[in-house]
């Protein structure tokens, strides 16, 4: 029998995973809590996110993968612009979206891309680090795929900038 894992998100994760978007997902729930149980491609079992009266999301999952996947899906609901911008900055891809003024910065940032043995790098973080990171990324990518397919609304930041999030 699988043990249900319950996590109360706090600290930095709360800062990136606030509740207003979840409240929009299920406005018929009582004001004391909001529940999101929509199936998401990438989950291995059933999971859910319950946002309490203080706006703190509680993630229920039956395995570790499904614990990390909805955490990032939840964060992407409220912070997709920030996540996408940081990703593009880290990869040296800002000029494409923000214009030629960023070409020099992009060239410089590309010099810092990791070029070593990625398997050795992952191994140095611990036995489950890669699995956790991949589940986090899968949650963000699932949300981005929904935005790109028109199943979720494109954030106002993207509409103002005339850009789309990337996977």
Backbone as a chain_set.jsonl record, in Angstrom:
{"seq": "XXXXXXXXXXXXXXXXXXXXXXXXXXXXXXXXXXXXXXXXXXXXXXXXXXXXXXXXXXXXXXXXXXXXXXXXXXXXXXXXXXXXXXXXXXXXXXXXXXXXXXXXXXXXXXXXXXXXXXXXXXXXXXXXXXXXXXXXXXXXXXXXXXXXXXXXXXXXXXXXXXXXXXX", "coords": {"N": [[0.848, -1.183, 0.0], [0.584, 2.144, -0.893], [2.127, 4.865, 0.63], [0.697, 7.899, 1.547], [1.968, 11.044, 0.898], [2.319, 13.99, 2.63], [2.8, 17.387, 2.452], [3.603, 20.463, 3.809], [4.041, 23.383, 2.31], [6.557, 25.815, 2.629], [8.471, 28.81, 3.345], [10.679, 29.647, 0.75], [9.299, 28.312, -1.302], [6.608, 28.868, -0.82], [6.642, 31.567, -1.377], [6.879, 31.46, -4.116], [4.628, 30.145, -4.883], [1.767, 31.068, -4.685], [-1.722, 31.485, -3.719], [-3.863, 32.723, -5.355], [-4.245, 31.924, -8.109], [-4.986, 29.259, -7.88], [-7.376, 29.524, -6.537], [-8.921, 30.594, -8.561], [-9.093, 28.344, -10.143], [-11.006, 26.72, -8.947], [-13.581, 28.011, -8.074], [-15.938, 27.36, -6.812], [-15.468, 26.088, -4.459], [-15.578, 26.058, -0.85], [-14.95, 29.113, 0.982], [-13.051, 28.645, 2.887], [-11.124, 26.92, 1.927], [-9.391, 25.94, -1.053], [-9.485, 23.61, -3.662], [-7.591, 21.744, -5.923], [-7.815, 19.327, -8.262], [-7.395, 18.553, -10.82], [-6.56, 16.351, -13.454], [-3.227, 15.791, -14.587], [-1.026, 15.482, -17.287], [1.744, 13.41, -16.853], [1.687, 12.872, -14.179], [2.044, 10.125, -11.998], [0.273, 8.876, -10.348], [-2.78, 9.553, -8.545], [-3.079, 12.908, -7.441], [-3.32, 15.875, -5.43], [-3.895, 19.376, -4.78], [-4.393, 21.355, -2.063], [-5.414, 24.421, -1.0], [-5.147, 26.29, 1.83], [-7.006, 28.398, 4.21], [-5.234, 30.439, 4.667], [-3.877, 30.73, 2.378], [-1.886, 28.906, 1.881], [-0.461, 26.354, 0.053], [-1.11, 22.874, 0.177], [0.236, 19.854, -0.652], [-0.769, 16.752, -1.781], [0.313, 13.537, -2.384], [1.043, 10.333, -3.828], [3.53, 9.371, -4.26], [7.048, 10.19, -4.53], [7.761, 11.453, -6.969], [5.298, 12.487, -7.81], [4.907, 14.318, -5.849], [6.738, 16.408, -6.265], [6.138, 17.198, -8.893], [3.445, 18.472, -8.974], [4.063, 20.613, -7.301], [5.691, 22.35, -8.765], [4.009, 22.782, -10.934], [2.042, 24.184, -9.638], [3.539, 26.447, -8.837], [4.162, 27.49, -11.343], [1.715, 28.443, -12.162], [1.432, 30.92, -10.953], [3.883, 32.182, -11.253], [4.95, 32.052, -13.824], [5.982, 33.868, -15.756], [8.271, 34.891, -14.456], [9.746, 32.506, -14.022], [10.154, 31.69, -16.681], [11.558, 33.894, -17.707], [13.912, 33.87, -16.113], [14.947, 31.403, -16.921], [15.441, 31.855, -19.661], [17.307, 33.9, -19.412], [19.404, 32.576, -18.08], [20.178, 30.805, -20.077], [21.069, 32.467, -22.02], [19.241, 33.708, -23.836], [17.761, 36.042, -24.114], [17.656, 38.129, -26.022], [16.108, 37.313, -28.177], [13.459, 37.589, -27.286], [13.416, 40.105, -26.051], [14.782, 41.915, -27.583], [17.451, 43.439, -29.646], [19.169, 44.804, -27.926], [19.964, 43.087, -25.97], [21.757, 41.268, -26.973], [24.583, 41.323, -26.498], [24.658, 40.726, -23.739], [23.502, 38.184, -23.8], [25.462, 36.753, -25.258], [27.601, 36.858, -23.449], [26.493, 35.5, -21.239], [26.169, 32.954, -22.278], [28.693, 31.961, -22.175], [28.92, 30.941, -19.691], [27.525, 28.577, -19.582], [27.08, 25.222, -18.556], [29.464, 22.786, -19.33], [30.481, 20.383, -18.673], [30.733, 16.93, -17.546], [27.649, 15.836, -17.369], [26.381, 13.695, -16.119], [28.101, 13.021, -14.018], [27.895, 15.401, -12.634], [25.15, 15.389, -11.816], [25.252, 13.108, -10.173], [26.806, 14.049, -8.076], [25.068, 15.557, -6.585], [23.399, 13.915, -5.149], [21.5, 10.851, -4.715], [18.787, 11.077, -5.578], [18.427, 13.529, -6.71], [18.369, 14.23, -9.493], [16.012, 12.964, -10.33], [14.093, 14.331, -8.777], [14.46, 16.966, -9.722], [13.789, 16.638, -12.426], [11.075, 16.007, -12.181], [10.131, 18.421, -11.129], [10.649, 20.143, -13.323], [9.056, 18.901, -15.243], [6.505, 19.475, -14.26], [6.385, 22.279, -14.608], [6.702, 22.378, -17.397], [4.376, 21.025, -18.189], [2.421, 22.861, -17.499], [3.194, 24.999, -19.164], [2.803, 23.787, -21.666], [0.015, 23.577, -21.628], [-0.637, 26.312, -21.7], [0.441, 27.033, -24.194], [-1.175, 25.498, -25.837], [-3.558, 26.714, -25.5], [-5.233, 25.953, -23.448], [-4.936, 27.04, -20.983], [-4.88, 30.366, -19.75], [-2.81, 32.852, -21.232], [-0.394, 34.609, -19.446], [-0.571, 38.021, -18.337], [1.854, 39.407, -18.441], [3.254, 38.171, -20.51], [1.555, 38.771, -22.624], [1.763, 41.561, -22.72], [4.494, 41.843, -23.344], [4.514, 40.534, -25.741], [5.336, 37.896, -26.102], [5.911, 34.323, -25.734], [5.876, 31.648, -23.331], [8.535, 29.242, -23.057], [9.309, 25.732, -23.348]], "CA": [[0.0, 0.0, 0.0], [1.401, 3.345, -1.008], [1.979, 5.849, 1.7], [0.413, 9.241, 1.062], [2.939, 12.019, 1.389], [1.702, 15.307, 2.843], [3.841, 18.392, 2.663], [3.204, 21.857, 3.97], [5.083, 24.18, 1.677], [6.864, 27.03, 3.374], [9.68, 29.51, 2.923], [10.81, 30.115, -0.634], [8.284, 27.721, -2.161], [5.377, 29.635, -0.643], [6.818, 32.825, -2.093], [6.7, 31.247, -5.545], [3.415, 29.365, -5.153], [0.677, 31.676, -3.94], [-3.004, 30.843, -3.959], [-4.917, 33.285, -6.188], [-4.53, 31.152, -9.316], [-5.725, 28.064, -7.497], [-8.739, 29.935, -6.226], [-9.619, 30.73, -9.834], [-9.32, 27.018, -10.697], [-12.151, 26.056, -8.352], [-14.25, 29.065, -7.311], [-17.102, 26.871, -6.097], [-15.074, 25.522, -3.167], [-15.832, 26.978, 0.259], [-13.911, 30.121, 1.132], [-12.045, 28.17, 3.824], [-10.066, 26.203, 1.235], [-9.549, 25.717, -2.49], [-8.95, 22.306, -4.007], [-7.314, 21.505, -7.328], [-7.587, 17.902, -8.48], [-7.387, 18.312, -12.259], [-5.487, 15.44, -13.861], [-2.165, 16.423, -15.357], [-0.126, 14.507, -17.904], [3.024, 13.363, -16.156], [1.499, 12.312, -12.839], [2.048, 8.67, -11.993], [-0.888, 8.456, -9.552], [-3.63, 10.7, -8.247], [-2.55, 13.873, -6.495], [-4.166, 17.065, -5.323], [-3.373, 20.536, -4.074], [-5.395, 22.017, -1.239], [-4.922, 25.706, -0.512], [-5.908, 26.571, 3.044], [-7.548, 29.751, 4.364], [-4.127, 31.393, 4.701], [-3.252, 30.73, 1.063], [-0.75, 27.988, 1.854], [-0.808, 25.119, -0.652], [-0.736, 21.576, 0.748], [0.261, 18.923, -1.767], [-0.963, 15.358, -1.406], [0.776, 12.689, -3.465], [1.274, 8.951, -3.431], [4.934, 9.022, -4.464], [7.902, 11.377, -4.534], [7.642, 12.15, -8.257], [4.043, 13.23, -7.827], [5.015, 15.394, -4.882], [7.461, 17.52, -6.874], [5.477, 17.627, -10.124], [2.437, 19.518, -8.754], [4.644, 21.798, -6.65], [6.12, 23.266, -9.821], [2.806, 23.157, -11.675], [1.441, 25.221, -8.805], [4.366, 27.655, -8.93], [4.048, 28.036, -12.702], [0.445, 29.164, -12.278], [1.575, 32.288, -10.467], [5.214, 32.743, -11.493], [5.473, 31.575, -15.102], [6.8, 34.899, -16.386], [9.552, 34.92, -13.753], [10.449, 31.255, -14.304], [10.553, 31.715, -18.086], [12.582, 34.933, -17.863], [15.158, 33.381, -15.514], [15.45, 30.339, -17.772], [15.996, 32.477, -20.871], [18.518, 34.628, -19.019], [20.447, 31.592, -17.798], [20.609, 30.175, -21.323], [21.501, 33.491, -22.967], [18.213, 33.761, -24.873], [16.9, 37.202, -23.904], [17.553, 38.993, -27.209], [15.007, 36.834, -29.01], [12.198, 38.134, -26.79], [13.501, 41.483, -25.567], [15.379, 42.78, -28.578], [18.892, 43.401, -29.89], [19.943, 45.382, -26.824], [20.381, 42.0, -25.085], [22.672, 40.353, -27.665], [25.854, 41.276, -25.77], [24.444, 39.998, -22.487], [23.293, 36.772, -24.148], [26.763, 36.173, -25.615], [28.37, 36.692, -22.211], [25.875, 34.463, -20.411], [26.396, 31.639, -22.892], [30.027, 31.507, -21.779], [28.803, 30.294, -18.383], [26.767, 27.333, -19.672], [27.834, 24.061, -18.075], [29.933, 21.957, -20.427], [31.161, 19.219, -18.109], [30.051, 15.64, -17.549], [26.382, 16.079, -16.678], [26.066, 12.55, -15.248], [28.898, 13.2, -12.797], [27.307, 16.539, -11.922], [23.944, 14.917, -11.128], [25.649, 12.166, -9.116], [27.362, 14.784, -6.94], [23.977, 16.179, -5.824], [22.697, 12.92, -4.36], [20.897, 9.81, -5.548], [17.454, 11.387, -6.103], [18.39, 14.923, -7.169], [17.948, 14.311, -10.894], [14.603, 12.574, -10.374], [13.311, 15.445, -8.234], [14.555, 18.1, -10.647], [13.017, 16.314, -13.625], [9.656, 16.133, -11.842], [9.87, 19.861, -11.046], [10.624, 20.671, -14.685], [7.881, 18.333, -15.92], [5.338, 20.242, -13.813], [6.417, 23.571, -15.296], [6.457, 22.14, -18.818], [2.959, 20.68, -18.369], [1.681, 24.116, -17.46], [3.541, 25.729, -20.387], [2.117, 23.114, -22.776], [-1.39, 23.992, -21.555], [-0.704, 27.705, -22.166], [0.703, 27.037, -25.635], [-2.32, 24.874, -26.51], [-4.748, 27.522, -25.257], [-6.055, 25.388, -22.36], [-4.776, 27.981, -19.874], [-4.688, 31.734, -20.253], [-1.467, 33.414, -21.278], [-0.262, 35.661, -18.443], [-0.562, 39.394, -18.845], [3.23, 39.814, -18.723], [3.573, 37.677, -21.849], [0.747, 39.525, -23.603], [2.363, 42.901, -22.831], [5.798, 41.716, -24.026], [4.334, 39.914, -27.046], [6.141, 36.669, -26.122], [5.298, 33.102, -25.211], [6.818, 30.851, -22.537], [9.144, 28.094, -23.731], [9.534, 24.52, -22.554]], "C": [[0.888, 1.239, 0.0], [1.089, 4.322, 0.105], [1.718, 7.222, 1.077], [1.368, 10.216, 1.718], [2.25, 13.367, 1.484], [2.798, 16.3, 3.159], [3.2, 19.757, 2.799], [4.328, 22.7, 3.406], [5.303, 25.45, 2.476], [8.081, 27.706, 2.768], [9.625, 29.954, 1.482], [9.737, 29.543, -1.535], [6.962, 28.438, -2.022], [5.474, 30.944, -1.409], [6.585, 32.648, -3.584], [5.401, 30.53, -5.878], [2.258, 29.906, -4.336], [-0.658, 31.161, -4.427], [-3.957, 31.476, -4.946], [-5.24, 32.47, -7.437], [-5.303, 29.89, -8.986], [-7.169, 28.412, -7.174], [-9.548, 30.104, -7.509], [-9.931, 29.37, -10.431], [-10.588, 26.377, -10.166], [-12.892, 27.053, -7.462], [-15.449, 28.567, -6.527], [-16.754, 26.26, -4.742], [-15.366, 26.534, -2.065], [-14.667, 27.949, 0.429], [-12.812, 29.668, 2.082], [-10.888, 27.472, 3.111], [-10.409, 26.085, -0.245], [-8.864, 24.397, -2.819], [-8.763, 22.206, -5.501], [-6.996, 20.031, -7.491], [-7.546, 17.563, -9.959], [-6.254, 17.363, -12.622], [-4.464, 16.182, -14.713], [-1.309, 15.336, -15.99], [1.214, 14.543, -17.183], [2.902, 12.844, -14.74], [1.443, 10.79, -12.944], [0.851, 8.109, -11.234], [-1.721, 9.71, -9.29], [-2.955, 11.603, -7.224], [-3.488, 15.056, -6.433], [-3.431, 18.156, -4.569], [-4.535, 21.175, -3.342], [-4.773, 23.298, -0.716], [-5.786, 26.098, 0.68], [-6.336, 28.033, 3.123], [-6.455, 30.821, 4.391], [-3.388, 31.455, 3.367], [-2.056, 29.809, 0.941], [-1.168, 26.706, 1.137], [-0.265, 23.896, 0.078], [-0.845, 20.577, -0.391], [0.171, 17.506, -1.223], [-0.568, 14.501, -2.605], [1.054, 11.297, -2.93], [2.715, 8.501, -3.641], [5.74, 10.318, -4.575], [7.806, 12.153, -5.841], [6.411, 13.038, -8.253], [3.977, 14.296, -6.745], [5.672, 16.621, -5.521], [6.77, 18.059, -8.118], [4.414, 18.691, -9.856], [2.981, 20.75, -8.034], [5.067, 22.807, -7.702], [4.95, 23.678, -10.708], [2.118, 24.305, -10.95], [2.229, 26.528, -8.904], [4.234, 28.306, -10.308], [2.747, 28.81, -12.888], [0.607, 30.635, -11.925], [2.882, 32.961, -10.872], [5.797, 32.365, -12.856], [6.359, 32.602, -15.785], [8.202, 34.913, -15.769], [10.373, 33.663, -14.067], [10.985, 31.271, -15.733], [11.674, 32.733, -18.323], [13.924, 34.469, -17.3], [15.782, 32.277, -16.368], [16.12, 30.916, -19.016], [17.272, 33.255, -20.553], [19.671, 33.656, -18.795], [20.997, 30.921, -19.038], [21.121, 31.182, -22.356], [20.543, 33.632, -24.131], [17.299, 34.983, -24.743], [16.676, 38.037, -25.16], [16.386, 38.576, -28.097], [13.683, 37.469, -28.599], [12.253, 39.628, -26.49], [14.249, 42.432, -26.501], [16.891, 42.761, -28.615], [19.747, 44.017, -28.784], [20.497, 44.299, -25.891], [21.364, 41.026, -25.734], [23.99, 40.213, -26.912], [25.736, 40.492, -24.471], [24.258, 38.512, -22.768], [24.612, 36.085, -24.482], [27.595, 35.911, -24.362], [27.805, 35.561, -21.358], [26.099, 33.063, -20.979], [27.78, 31.096, -22.565], [29.992, 30.739, -20.458], [28.003, 28.991, -18.415], [27.652, 26.158, -19.273], [28.201, 23.158, -19.243], [30.646, 20.695, -19.94], [30.333, 17.949, -18.265], [28.768, 15.776, -16.721], [26.009, 14.916, -15.755], [26.851, 12.637, -13.938], [28.349, 14.353, -11.968], [26.072, 16.097, -11.145], [24.302, 13.995, -9.964], [26.17, 12.895, -7.883], [26.286, 15.424, -6.067], [23.233, 15.201, -4.93], [21.905, 11.988, -5.252], [19.539, 10.169, -6.17], [17.346, 12.787, -6.7], [17.876, 15.046, -8.601], [16.468, 13.98, -11.03], [13.711, 13.704, -9.875], [13.295, 16.632, -9.193], [13.738, 17.844, -11.909], [11.515, 16.411, -13.366], [9.256, 17.603, -11.712], [9.696, 20.436, -12.451], [9.408, 20.145, -15.44], [6.61, 19.079, -15.518], [5.258, 21.6, -14.489], [6.083, 23.382, -16.766], [5.015, 21.75, -19.103], [2.11, 21.942, -18.374], [1.938, 24.922, -18.734], [2.829, 25.11, -21.588], [0.632, 23.488, -22.797], [-1.567, 25.426, -22.047], [-0.541, 27.749, -23.68], [-0.471, 26.459, -26.428], [-3.616, 25.657, -26.308], [-5.668, 26.969, -24.182], [-5.963, 26.224, -21.086], [-4.483, 29.352, -20.479], [-3.217, 32.119, -20.225], [-1.408, 34.576, -20.302], [-0.14, 37.04, -19.061], [0.849, 39.873, -19.185], [3.634, 39.377, -20.127], [2.8, 38.455, -22.911], [1.343, 40.917, -23.798], [3.66, 42.844, -23.627], [5.673, 41.127, -25.424], [5.154, 38.641, -27.211], [5.321, 35.487, -25.629], [6.338, 32.387, -24.339], [7.332, 29.68, -23.363], [9.228, 26.918, -22.773], [10.998, 24.196, -22.545]], "O": [[1.821, 1.355, 0.795], [-0.067, 4.559, 0.457], [2.446, 7.649, 0.181], [1.55, 10.211, 2.935], [1.658, 13.831, 0.51], [3.626, 16.067, 4.039], [2.355, 20.147, 1.992], [5.431, 22.731, 3.952], [4.353, 26.08, 2.941], [8.648, 27.222, 1.789], [8.65, 30.561, 1.042], [9.296, 30.227, -2.459], [6.251, 28.605, -3.013], [4.5, 31.383, -2.021], [6.141, 33.581, -4.255], [5.102, 30.328, -7.055], [1.816, 29.259, -3.386], [-0.724, 30.471, -5.444], [-4.863, 30.764, -5.377], [-6.412, 32.338, -7.789], [-6.189, 29.494, -9.742], [-8.082, 27.658, -7.511], [-10.737, 29.788, -7.535], [-10.92, 29.228, -11.15], [-11.197, 25.565, -10.862], [-12.836, 26.952, -6.237], [-15.942, 29.28, -5.653], [-17.651, 25.947, -3.959], [-15.396, 27.737, -2.32], [-13.534, 27.64, 0.062], [-11.731, 30.257, 2.083], [-9.778, 27.436, 3.641], [-11.577, 26.127, -0.63], [-7.783, 24.107, -2.306], [-9.665, 22.54, -6.268], [-6.021, 19.536, -6.925], [-7.653, 16.391, -10.32], [-5.125, 17.533, -12.164], [-4.809, 17.092, -15.467], [-0.91, 14.383, -15.321], [1.752, 15.622, -16.933], [3.894, 12.417, -14.15], [0.857, 10.245, -13.88], [0.46, 6.965, -11.467], [-1.391, 10.795, -9.768], [-2.341, 11.131, -6.268], [-4.354, 15.217, -7.292], [-2.483, 17.901, -3.826], [-5.553, 21.5, -3.953], [-3.729, 23.269, -0.066], [-7.004, 26.225, 0.559], [-6.062, 28.815, 2.212], [-6.74, 31.995, 4.158], [-2.384, 32.157, 3.244], [-1.286, 29.923, -0.012], [-2.116, 26.042, 1.556], [0.878, 23.88, 0.535], [-1.894, 20.464, -1.025], [0.924, 17.112, -0.333], [-1.06, 14.714, -3.713], [1.273, 11.107, -1.733], [3.088, 7.393, -3.255], [5.174, 11.405, -4.698], [7.772, 13.383, -5.827], [6.473, 14.202, -8.647], [3.05, 15.106, -6.744], [5.205, 17.744, -5.333], [6.812, 19.263, -8.371], [4.477, 19.752, -10.476], [2.404, 21.831, -8.153], [4.824, 24.003, -7.542], [4.909, 24.812, -11.184], [1.67, 25.27, -11.569], [1.637, 27.599, -9.041], [4.199, 29.531, -10.42], [2.691, 29.739, -13.694], [-0.021, 31.496, -12.54], [2.979, 34.188, -10.838], [7.017, 32.359, -13.021], [7.394, 32.24, -16.344], [9.2, 34.942, -16.489], [11.568, 33.759, -14.347], [12.137, 30.908, -15.971], [12.624, 32.457, -19.055], [14.96, 34.654, -17.939], [17.003, 32.222, -16.521], [17.226, 30.517, -19.378], [18.211, 33.261, -21.349], [20.784, 33.888, -19.266], [22.157, 30.508, -19.058], [21.557, 30.795, -23.44], [20.968, 33.672, -25.286], [16.166, 34.95, -25.223], [15.595, 38.599, -25.334], [15.744, 39.431, -28.708], [12.877, 37.844, -29.451], [11.259, 40.336, -26.654], [14.334, 43.629, -26.227], [17.544, 42.166, -27.757], [20.95, 43.758, -28.728], [21.406, 44.57, -25.106], [21.763, 40.049, -25.1], [24.466, 39.096, -26.709], [26.609, 39.689, -24.141], [24.799, 37.672, -22.049], [24.856, 34.962, -24.041], [28.221, 34.858, -24.236], [28.56, 34.754, -20.815], [26.206, 32.097, -20.225], [28.012, 29.891, -22.67], [30.911, 29.983, -20.143], [27.82, 28.361, -17.373], [28.833, 26.114, -19.618], [27.345, 22.805, -20.054], [31.332, 20.025, -20.712], [29.362, 17.909, -19.019], [28.827, 15.823, -15.492], [25.386, 15.132, -14.716], [26.31, 12.354, -12.869], [28.338, 14.289, -10.738], [25.949, 16.389, -9.956], [23.714, 14.097, -8.888], [25.998, 12.415, -6.763], [26.561, 15.797, -4.926], [22.503, 15.625, -4.034], [21.662, 12.298, -6.418], [19.181, 9.605, -7.204], [16.271, 13.182, -7.15], [17.027, 15.892, -8.88], [15.749, 14.651, -11.771], [12.685, 14.001, -10.487], [12.247, 17.227, -9.444], [13.065, 18.748, -12.404], [10.764, 16.851, -14.236], [8.167, 17.989, -12.137], [8.718, 21.128, -12.732], [8.793, 20.889, -16.204], [5.731, 19.293, -16.353], [4.179, 22.028, -14.898], [5.279, 24.128, -17.325], [4.479, 22.106, -20.152], [1.181, 22.067, -19.172], [1.003, 25.467, -19.32], [2.307, 25.832, -22.437], [0.059, 23.691, -23.867], [-2.541, 25.726, -22.736], [-1.302, 28.429, -24.369], [-0.73, 26.88, -27.556], [-4.65, 25.308, -26.876], [-6.781, 27.468, -24.017], [-6.823, 26.121, -20.211], [-3.918, 29.47, -21.566], [-2.479, 31.755, -19.309], [-2.282, 35.443, -20.323], [0.342, 37.19, -20.184], [1.025, 40.659, -20.115], [4.283, 40.131, -20.851], [3.338, 38.76, -23.976], [1.419, 41.401, -24.928], [3.904, 43.693, -24.484], [6.615, 41.205, -26.213], [5.616, 38.33, -28.309], [4.19, 35.64, -25.168], [7.539, 32.507, -24.58], [6.644, 29.19, -24.258], [9.22, 27.085, -21.553], [11.408, 23.21, -21.932]]}, "num_chains": 1, "name": "protein.A"}
